[in-house]
């Protein structure tokens, strides 16, 4: 049996090795080369370049919650799942992932990535799940692999969607681009994505003018299982209002002008009926009922999203007796591996990264610090995208147009009353004129 490195947890020695929260500054020496799944998360690793290349059987690797300043070089080509969330990576070069053609899942959440060189991800023909949440990207990465089914770009600084990059994702099913700086969506942006099932576009800087009519029409088309509540930020008179609560005339008044062709929108009666079905009375009682409905919708969406992730991502080739990095946390591993008794009093948890002033040492494979314990609180595995994925935000149903119908009815009644009043005035004036004509001849006769 292959030995388990001191301080680590090995529920299946030689295949699954968890060395988390050990304050490591270098990789443990005694990790078996035939290891299939390795986690060295929540340590102080600054550089692991070329140190993992000998692990030719490695399929799952977690380097999350460390101090890596760039994408690791010299990783084994056998990798299928790579987790690098919460490091200090600032850019991705074109050759950084050249040898990782077997990757199906890549997690780069909560780094400092400002740029991804064009084509850096192009060779990842098996990549299905890409998480770039919480970085500093200002645009959609170019030349993304068409194999992607799940793309998370939330919490960045993206201000526009690049149509060529987006239209190439023909297998995309889930897109999260919430909490960015989008102001509108270009025409036909989602028309070339036939498998798209869920989109989160909330918390952007939507300008509710004519340019947003494509998105307005697309949301009403009912292609998604989950609607999204988009709040307008501009123009000022529509700020803080839900996009789907607005009428076409409120968004783009020129659409209804005569003799003007409306290229952006063709709102037929079917869409109008769908809008009426999606609306409710804005009363206190209905508002409470909406909250209950939104809760049920959220639970249903959550179940569907979890099922979607678990169904589309292929399983690791090595089952490891039902234990993988995504199904077994370090705490659970310690509980199962009772042969290693660890005293909680000796724990040294490094759940938070040290200050910027602290200098990173260049990692050289060597002996780890004398800390053979782990933290029960700081060792929750962040390896599973299914567990960490933010739930899609359900859309509150827009309000009804019954108020508009009432107002129109009142205006019609008012017009009728005004017409009747004018008719009465005309009749009175006519009677007065006739009376004057009768009186005038009598006065003339008496004068003669």
URQUI-V149881 format. One record per pair of residues at least 12 apart in sequence whose ideal C-beta (glycine too) atoms are under 7 Angstrom apart, sorted by sequence separation. I is the first residue (numbers start at 1). GAP is how many residues later the second one is. If there is no record, write none. Layout:
i=(I & I)
gap=(GAP & GAP)
//
This chain:
i=(1 & 2 & 5 & 7 & 230 & 238 & 4 & 27 & 229 & 230 & 5 & 17 & 7 & 48 & 24 & 68 & 137 & 248 & 14 & 17 & 45 & 58 & 61 & 71 & 127 & 130 & 140 & 20 & 24 & 25 & 59 & 64 & 68 & 69 & 70 & 89 & 113 & 128 & 133 & 137 & 138 & 139 & 158 & 248 & 8 & 14 & 15 & 16 & 19 & 23 & 24 & 25 & 35 & 38 & 56 & 58 & 59 & 60 & 63 & 64 & 67 & 68 & 69 & 121 & 125 & 127 & 128 & 129 & 132 & 136 & 137 & 138 & 142 & 14 & 15 & 16 & 17 & 18 & 19 & 20 & 21 & 22 & 23 & 24 & 27 & 33 & 36 & 41 & 45 & 46 & 53 & 55 & 57 & 58 & 59 & 60 & 61 & 62 & 63 & 64 & 65 & 66 & 67 & 68 & 71 & 79 & 82 & 92 & 103 & 106 & 122 & 124 & 126 & 127 & 128 & 129 & 130 & 131 & 132 & 133 & 134 & 135 & 136 & 137 & 138 & 139 & 140 & 144 & 148 & 151 & 172 & 175 & 15 & 20 & 33 & 35 & 36 & 37 & 41 & 44 & 45 & 46 & 56 & 59 & 64 & 77 & 80 & 85 & 89 & 90 & 91 & 101 & 104 & 109 & 113 & 114 & 121 & 125 & 128 & 133 & 140 & 146 & 149 & 154 & 158 & 159 & 173 & 178 & 182 & 183 & 5 & 34 & 35 & 36 & 37 & 38 & 39 & 40 & 41 & 42 & 43 & 44 & 45 & 49 & 50 & 52 & 53 & 77 & 79 & 80 & 81 & 84 & 85 & 88 & 89 & 90 & 91 & 94 & 97 & 101 & 103 & 104 & 105 & 108 & 112 & 113 & 114 & 121 & 122 & 139 & 142 & 146 & 148 & 149 & 150 & 153 & 154 & 157 & 158 & 159 & 163 & 166 & 170 & 172 & 173 & 174 & 177 & 178 & 181 & 182 & 183 & 184 & 348 & 27 & 36 & 41 & 48 & 49 & 50 & 52 & 77 & 78 & 79 & 80 & 81 & 82 & 83 & 84 & 85 & 86 & 87 & 88 & 89 & 90 & 91 & 92 & 93 & 96 & 97 & 100 & 101 & 102 & 103 & 104 & 105 & 106 & 107 & 108 & 109 & 110 & 111 & 112 & 113 & 118 & 119 & 121 & 141 & 144 & 146 & 147 & 148 & 149 & 150 & 151 & 152 & 153 & 154 & 155 & 156 & 157 & 158 & 159 & 161 & 169 & 170 & 171 & 172 & 173 & 174 & 175 & 176 & 177 & 178 & 179 & 180 & 181 & 183 & 206 & 208 & 5 & 49 & 71 & 75 & 77 & 85 & 92 & 94 & 98 & 101 & 104 & 109 & 116 & 118 & 140 & 144 & 146 & 149 & 154 & 161 & 167 & 178 & 199 & 206 & 219 & 346 & 5 & 94 & 97 & 140 & 163 & 198 & 202 & 206 & 207 & 209 & 347 & 349 & 3 & 93 & 97 & 184 & 187 & 197 & 198 & 201 & 202 & 206 & 207 & 216 & 346 & 347 & 351 & 92 & 161 & 184 & 190 & 197 & 198 & 200 & 202 & 205 & 347 & 185 & 199 & 201 & 344 & 349 & 2 & 185 & 208 & 342 & 343 & 184 & 342 & 342 & 344 & 244 & 208 & 216 & 206 & 208 & 213 & 212 & 213 & 334 & 209 & 210 & 208 & 209 & 210 & 330 & 331 & 154 & 217 & 331 & 330 & 331 & 214 & 217 & 329 & 213 & 220 & 329 & 330 & 213 & 222 & 329 & 210 & 220 & 220 & 325 & 326 & 325 & 326 & 226 & 225 & 309 & 310 & 309 & 225 & 306 & 309 & 305 & 305 & 302 & 301 & 301 & 298 & 301 & 298 & 297 & 294 & 294 & 290 & 198 & 290 & 197 & 280 & 282 & 279 & 278 & 279 & 280 & 281 & 278 & 279 & 280 & 279 & 281 & 279 & 276 & 174 & 173 & 173 & 245 & 244 & 245 & 242 & 150 & 149 & 229 & 228 & 226 & 229 & 228 & 229 & 226 & 227 & 128 & 129 & 128 & 202 & 200 & 200 & 198 & 105 & 104 & 104 & 80 & 131 & 60 & 129 & 59 & 59 & 59 & 62 & 60 & 60 & 107 & 105 & 36 & 37 & 36 & 39 & 67 & 37 & 37 & 67 & 85 & 83 & 15 & 16 & 15 & 44 & 16 & 43 & 12 & 42 & 12 & 42 & 20 & 12 & 11 & 18 & 51 & 46 & 51 & 18 & 46 & 47 & 48 & 46 & 47 & 11 & 46 & 45 & 64 & 9 & 62 & 11 & 9 & 9 & 11 & 23 & 11 & 10 & 23 & 9 & 21 & 21 & 9 & 25 & 27 & 29 & 42 & 26 & 29 & 42 & 25 & 26 & 27 & 29 & 26 & 26 & 28 & 41 & 26 & 24 & 39 & 24 & 22 & 23 & 23 & 22 & 22 & 21 & 20 & 21 & 21 & 21 & 20 & 7 & 7 & 7 & 6)
gap=(12 & 12 & 12 & 12 & 12 & 12 & 13 & 13 & 13 & 13 & 14 & 14 & 15 & 15 & 16 & 16 & 16 & 17 & 18 & 18 & 18 & 18 & 18 & 18 & 18 & 18 & 18 & 19 & 19 & 19 & 19 & 19 & 19 & 19 & 19 & 19 & 19 & 19 & 19 & 19 & 19 & 19 & 19 & 19 & 20 & 20 & 20 & 20 & 20 & 20 & 20 & 20 & 20 & 20 & 20 & 20 & 20 & 20 & 20 & 20 & 20 & 20 & 20 & 20 & 20 & 20 & 20 & 20 & 20 & 20 & 20 & 20 & 20 & 21 & 21 & 21 & 21 & 21 & 21 & 21 & 21 & 21 & 21 & 21 & 21 & 21 & 21 & 21 & 21 & 21 & 21 & 21 & 21 & 21 & 21 & 21 & 21 & 21 & 21 & 21 & 21 & 21 & 21 & 21 & 21 & 21 & 21 & 21 & 21 & 21 & 21 & 21 & 21 & 21 & 21 & 21 & 21 & 21 & 21 & 21 & 21 & 21 & 21 & 21 & 21 & 21 & 21 & 21 & 21 & 21 & 21 & 21 & 22 & 22 & 22 & 22 & 22 & 22 & 22 & 22 & 22 & 22 & 22 & 22 & 22 & 22 & 22 & 22 & 22 & 22 & 22 & 22 & 22 & 22 & 22 & 22 & 22 & 22 & 22 & 22 & 22 & 22 & 22 & 22 & 22 & 22 & 22 & 22 & 22 & 22 & 23 & 23 & 23 & 23 & 23 & 23 & 23 & 23 & 23 & 23 & 23 & 23 & 23 & 23 & 23 & 23 & 23 & 23 & 23 & 23 & 23 & 23 & 23 & 23 & 23 & 23 & 23 & 23 & 23 & 23 & 23 & 23 & 23 & 23 & 23 & 23 & 23 & 23 & 23 & 23 & 23 & 23 & 23 & 23 & 23 & 23 & 23 & 23 & 23 & 23 & 23 & 23 & 23 & 23 & 23 & 23 & 23 & 23 & 23 & 23 & 23 & 23 & 23 & 24 & 24 & 24 & 24 & 24 & 24 & 24 & 24 & 24 & 24 & 24 & 24 & 24 & 24 & 24 & 24 & 24 & 24 & 24 & 24 & 24 & 24 & 24 & 24 & 24 & 24 & 24 & 24 & 24 & 24 & 24 & 24 & 24 & 24 & 24 & 24 & 24 & 24 & 24 & 24 & 24 & 24 & 24 & 24 & 24 & 24 & 24 & 24 & 24 & 24 & 24 & 24 & 24 & 24 & 24 & 24 & 24 & 24 & 24 & 24 & 24 & 24 & 24 & 24 & 24 & 24 & 24 & 24 & 24 & 24 & 24 & 24 & 24 & 24 & 24 & 24 & 25 & 25 & 25 & 25 & 25 & 25 & 25 & 25 & 25 & 25 & 25 & 25 & 25 & 25 & 25 & 25 & 25 & 25 & 25 & 25 & 25 & 25 & 25 & 25 & 25 & 25 & 26 & 26 & 26 & 26 & 26 & 26 & 26 & 26 & 26 & 26 & 26 & 26 & 27 & 27 & 27 & 27 & 27 & 27 & 27 & 27 & 27 & 27 & 27 & 27 & 27 & 27 & 27 & 28 & 28 & 28 & 28 & 28 & 28 & 28 & 28 & 28 & 28 & 29 & 29 & 29 & 29 & 29 & 30 & 30 & 30 & 30 & 30 & 31 & 31 & 32 & 32 & 34 & 35 & 35 & 37 & 38 & 38 & 39 & 39 & 40 & 42 & 42 & 43 & 43 & 44 & 44 & 45 & 46 & 48 & 48 & 49 & 49 & 50 & 50 & 50 & 51 & 51 & 51 & 51 & 52 & 52 & 52 & 54 & 54 & 55 & 56 & 57 & 58 & 58 & 75 & 76 & 76 & 76 & 77 & 79 & 80 & 80 & 86 & 87 & 89 & 90 & 91 & 93 & 93 & 96 & 97 & 100 & 102 & 106 & 107 & 107 & 111 & 117 & 117 & 118 & 119 & 119 & 119 & 119 & 120 & 120 & 120 & 121 & 121 & 122 & 125 & 134 & 135 & 139 & 153 & 154 & 154 & 156 & 159 & 163 & 164 & 165 & 166 & 166 & 167 & 167 & 168 & 168 & 184 & 184 & 185 & 191 & 192 & 193 & 194 & 208 & 209 & 210 & 236 & 254 & 256 & 256 & 257 & 258 & 259 & 263 & 264 & 265 & 278 & 280 & 282 & 283 & 284 & 286 & 286 & 287 & 288 & 293 & 297 & 300 & 303 & 304 & 305 & 306 & 307 & 307 & 308 & 308 & 309 & 309 & 310 & 311 & 312 & 312 & 312 & 314 & 314 & 315 & 315 & 315 & 315 & 316 & 316 & 317 & 317 & 318 & 318 & 321 & 321 & 322 & 324 & 325 & 325 & 325 & 326 & 327 & 327 & 328 & 328 & 329 & 331 & 336 & 336 & 336 & 336 & 337 & 337 & 337 & 338 & 338 & 338 & 338 & 339 & 340 & 340 & 341 & 342 & 344 & 344 & 345 & 346 & 346 & 348 & 349 & 352 & 353 & 354 & 354 & 357 & 358 & 359 & 361 & 364 & 365 & 366)
//
